[in-house]
Amino acid sequence: MGSVVSYIGQLCRQQNKQEVERHLRANDRTFNLSYRYANNAIKTSKYNIFTFLPLNLFEQFRRLANCFFLFLFTLQLIPQISSLAWFTTAALLILVLSITAVKDATDDIKRHKSDNEVNNREVRILVDGEFRTEKWMNVQVGDVIKLENNQFVTADLLLLSSSEPLNVVYVETAELDGETNLKVKQALTVTGGMGDSTEALARFNGEVKCEPPNSRLEIFKGTLMVDSQSYALDNGRVLLRGCTLRNTEWCFGLVIFGGPDTKLMQNSGKTTFKRTSMDHFMNVLVLCIFVFLLSMCSVLAIGHAVWEAKEGSVFTVFLPPEPDVDVPLSSFLCFWSYVILLNTVVPMSLFVSVEAIRLVNSYYIDWDWKMYYPKSDTPAQARTTTLNEDLGQIKYIFSDKTGTLTQNIMTFNKCTIGGKSYGELLDTSGQRIEITENTPRVDFSWNHLADPKFVFHDHNLVAIVKEGNMEAQAFFRLLALCHTVMPEEKRQGELYYQAQSPDEGALVTAARNFGFVFRSRTPETIAVLEMGELVIYELLAVLDFNNVRKRMSVIVRNPDGKLTLYCKGADAIIFERLHTSCNTLMALTTRHLNEYAGDGLRTLVLAYKDLDENYVQEWMQRHHEASTIIEDRDEKLDRLYEEIEKDLLLLGATAVEDKLQDGVPQTIEQLAKADIKIWVLTGDKQETAENIGYSCNMLQEEMKHVFIVAANTAEGVKEELQSARRKMCPAAAEEPNVTRARPGLLWLHKTETVHDDKVDGKYGLVINGHSLAFALEKGLELELLRTACMCQTVICCRVTPIQKAQVVELVKKYKQAVTLAIGDGANDVSMIKAAHIGVGISGQEGMQAVLSSDFSFAQFRYLQRLLLVHGRWSYLRMCKFLQYFFYKNFTFTFVHVWYAFFCGFSAQTVYDQWFVSMYNVAYTVLPVLGMSLFDQDVNDRWSSQYPQLYLPGPLNIYFNKKAMVCCVIHSCYSSLVVFFVPWAAMHDTVGDNGKDIADYQSFALVVQTCLLIVVNIQMCLDTHYWTPVNHSFMWGSLVLYFATTFAMHSNDIFSIFTSVFPFIGTARNTLSQPNVWLTIFLTCLLCGLPVMAFRFTVIQLWPSINDKVRHKVREEPLPGPPSRRLPARRMRSRRSSYAFSHTHGCGDLVTSRRFLRKHPPTSQVTLFKQINSHLAPNQPQLCRVDTVESEQQAR
Amino acid sequence: MVKNENESANRPDNTAFTQQRLPAWQPMLSAGIVIPGFVLIGLAFIGIGVALFITSRSIQVLELDYTGVEQDSPCFRCSDPDVRDCVCSIQFSINRLFEGPVFFYYGLSNYYQNYRRYGVSRDDIQLYGDLSSFKEPSDQCEPYRYDRNNQPIVPCGSIANSMFNDTFRLFQNVNGQQVVVPLDGKGIAWWTDYNIKFRNPSITPLRNAFNGTVMPLFWPRPVYELDPSDPANNGFINQDFLVWMRRAALPDFRKLYRRITEGNYADGLPAGNYTLEISYNYPVLSFDGRKKVVFSNVSWMGGKNEFLGIAYLVIGSLCVVMSAVMLIVYAKFKFPEED
């Protein structure tokens, strides 16, 4: 809607001149004002009090339907054409316009409020050599402003100086990109020198030349000229509006972009407008109906011409022809008269009603108690209120893994130490005991630094650690030393760990609870509280993780001077490097590892090695040399690492559970029963993804085959895809079966649909990102799609955000199916935006996914309820609504067509004009709304119990072209009955008092009463769920009809508005006649009974799934809540190892001094800033640090 | 604890409405309801149908076309539009007593009173006795709004202008004597039309109200002289005028002309020969129209109408047949019970 305003705005701006480069000078308002850059006031509102009416009306009349009705309204003002009183269309038009206007106005008032709130925020600004408090909106480009801790950044600023060492500031960018971790920005030294000296800042007259305003958040290019020397500026020097200053006492900035030019504002308002498939169908339908209307009118106009020629030309005695109107002209006028009269087939109130229904159905989602997550106090939220019925037609779900299927919480679950497994509870006979909420937990109260959230059930482990078992102690010592976690001790005894990956955090936390508390670190030391005794280790080297090494080691010296290398890594990698003495232990450990893998746990093998002092000295020397050379540095380091990490001694292995969210396997199972295909698109690596695939029941042991596509060339990928396809379906044709069609508006829209091939048996497909890149190219995409669609489960791993979107687009393009993408992180945004429906998991990593999503809730399992209950109902209700809506309007309109044959095609209404205007506005609107707000075929429990009920949605069975044709035929029948039964019964008869009742007004009243009762009976037959509201709407509407009819036909109203209510007395005279009532009764039953008989027979002969379930509901009591089964341990040897992130580790950082602060608040290094957010304080976070390059490079 | 309250601040309300658990009646088209329902409705329809059919059969109707198209028709002479003040008579006989009260209608065919342009051509405000509309009739009355001298026409419009102006007299031939059958011209219009919708201006004498206006072009005398004998039946509230102004819904229609309720004929028209004397004024042949008179009596269900009775009978039988079909379908295919 706002597009036109912004478009005009753009035009104006373009006319002014396209900004090529921004040029500004600090503290020189006159200079800067000459460029007329926007100041910092923002305006997201569209209207003010004066422009509202014209602009809003203009906006609304851009809608074709509204325009059409305005056109009709003007036609009605021409007396030769006007077949209806002006108020009939006007009433509806005004109603529709005012509903929309009220909605727009409330939206705009909200925007005004938030604009005002933001514009009136206060900031310290440097004016005439001193700092004054000013409102945000008065900040100009080129001003120097002061920001303090936790303040919002006012505009896009060039950072000048800050309170922190090295002129660094920390900002939180959650509002901008959704990431909650802090980012570091650094000022140039040349400006940083000014510090907080007001004089220096006031004297500062640097000139900035930079790119014009744009929306790219991560790029900034410009130069700063100070004292005729230029310095390069990049993104690291700029604070963007929308960020919040954190952990920085103060900083000064130079305003570069203000208000609408800021990157935040440039980024807003570009959300793509999603429409449902029903919307598209409705548009096509309305267009078809419009064509239908014109053809009906043409036929009637021809009829008029014929009548005029045969009858009208002779019936001139009592009805003289209009002057200067010959037959063709009269027929032309008649055409327009019928356009007015029959306009009710083009349903104007349709769009408003549809919006209203969707809105309430969205509220149901917001209100749903069963989609509310009490732990994080997050209710489900329908952020887009126009997509509901698409939820009932989902065919493909694309899901992220981390944070969506899994909780992104790792728990230390089991371990094997010295060949003995811990963590599993066995009963006396050696059977596994299921661990539940009530299983007694290990008491860690002896350890005052223990993490209270840590849960462990096996008491033996604690016992042996306490006993002083050397192996167990070495095991946990390793976990406490070999990692890159940063600790933070906010208060004495309250430890928080900031880990690069959640696995690491889990392991270090486990060590902490078992008495090896990692306390603090400096670049050279690690302090560990070992069983209550503080031991400081000297950290000599961190042999960091990378993707090839798949292991990580540290070399430490304990206080006794003993040197040890601790190493942890993937089983295969470590096993290769073990000392031969460990062979027996290795065999035992391998057995345990297989068990853990069977449980879907992520394993990591731990090993150590004592080192010789001299060797280490020498090695360190070489290491130092290698790390300072530039050429082949990585290779040399690798070789060095390789050299020292051998002949390791095995300690044991850990098993970390990548915790699935609650109910994920059950949800996936139910959705699969509803024939929804679920594809997992994850950035995680293949093993992890596969493993999760198994643990959430997507990949199953009984699958015939799980294909893995991991080729590195286009040919290889093609071959693998083809061989997979041939294996699944040898009979399928080589060429995909593509149907091309041109549905949609004006046949402009081209579609290509690839059809599914029949496959027996279940298959799975795992494809990695590298292969996916090839497969998504033009030549291979169809091959990929065919093969993937044959499989029950598709898992794409190591995919980039762009690829996620590409996969979604691929399916959208060739399957013509409704897709849903669900994710939680910023990397899912592209796919959430690409899919028909985007769902964000709220309360996790950031808000970015939620912000761009259409629906959001806290747990993956709510997806089941969203689709199977809300989606299904929304779709059902919308279909019923549309079907009924068209039925009632067609029936209403067709009666006029039949009457045309009896009134000389003169566009005479059959009904009272008031009835015409009230029919859609008052008499029939409430019952149908009641049905489309409350109807449910079976309740939510049964809906979840029988996911098969969802099947008709994706196939679009309830409302399609066929249903529409049936609807038209049905209306045709009903209108014939509604017109001809009263015609036959009344054309030649009189009342019981002998007075004639075949007069126009009586006939109109009888027909309209019949019509209203008939459509209400149809409503009764369509309503499955009669709440008290439905009852009151239904009977209320009938009562309303009779009440208003009698009122409008009353003496009093006639004496007041004589010319407007000419039907005086008709109701009294006509409705007192028994034969009138017999006629009405006959008409209604003649319309209702065949429908009833037809439906009954269809239910008996071809019962739909809904009928069956509804039948079952009658027979059986409510099903209990679905039982939760524990997935059985799988017998397989698939192993998944530690989820190292595939970026490089943080090892460099923990040993670097760069980020050390001058005055650390506590004794710890705070590399990972704690954020005052709703997130749990020990929420694991990936290390994301803006590269702080040295200034020399910038110059 | 305050914290706990805060924690669930966003919890939605647990009401039947928000959780979509409103108590509801969920009817189903089950065999136990539909089949007996159809049988019952069918039987009821047959019952009503029989009653209606018999009642309708008992109603007597006598129709006489007097358009005079055929050469041997007594009114053929009058059908020539050039003949003025023509009177013709139709003889008819009644075999048995035509039970009273008898209603006397005139009927017109192929006459489009429901033509839109015709139908709107009236001024309800004028007919309500509003004098301002006398001077300036509604523009809907065109082309009968002003006459050639720009004098306003009252009552204006096509409907009023085309008022039916044949008049009838009915005689019974008793022993060669013609006995006048008294015709009651009161109470033939709707009560609301007579008392509310149409009003004469409250000026006495009535004719003064019409100063400066002209009568409709086709009328022989102005509206205030429609029935000079009875002020309660004169002007706009003349009942013949009211009946005409209530325009018909369909091109073939009949309108109540008189009731036969008085004197010897209060119980009906006895068997015998009758003469209908028609003063033939209304031209219909130009548009192939027909004129007729209808004598009819009524029952509790109104005038004669065989359609309703037959329709009820047919539909009732169909219902019964349908219920049998459904029973067979139900017995044979029955609802499959498996999931």
Interface residues (C-beta under 8 A of the other chain):
Chain A: P79 S83 E311 V314 F315 T316 V317 F318 L319 P320 E322 P323 S337 Y363 Y364 D366 W367 D368 W369 K370 Y372 P374 D377 T378 P379 W873 F902 C903 G904 S906 A907 Q908 F934 Q936 N939 D940 V981 W983 A984 A985 M986 H987 D988 T989 V990 G991 D992 N993 G994 K995 D996 I997 A998 D999 Y1000 Q1001 S1002 F1003 A1004 H1024 Y1025 W1026 T1027 P1028 V1029 N1030 N1051 F1054 S1055 T1058 S1059 P1062 I1064 G1065 R1068 N1069 Q1073 P1074 N1075 L1078 T1079 L1082 L1085 L1086 L1089 M1092 A1093 R1095 F1096 T1097 I1099 Q1100 L1101 P1103 D1107 K1108 R1110 H1111 V1113 R1114
Chain B: N6 E7 S8 A9 N10 R11 P12 D13 N14 T18 Q19 Q20 R21 L22 P23 A24 W25 Q26 P27 M28 L29 S30 A31 V34 F38 I41 F45 I48 L52 P101 F103 Y105 N110 Y111 Y112 Q113 N114 Y115 R116 R117 Y118 G119 D123 D124 I125 Y128 D130 S138 D139 Q140 P143 S158 N161 S162 I188 A189 W190 W191 T192 D193 I196 K197 V243 R246 R247 A248 A249 L250 P251 D252 F253 R254 K255 L256 R259 P283 S286 F287 D288 S296 V298 S299 W300 M301 G302 G303 K304 N305 F307 L308 A311 Y312 I315 C319 M322 V325 M326 V329 Y330 F333 K334 F335 P336 D339
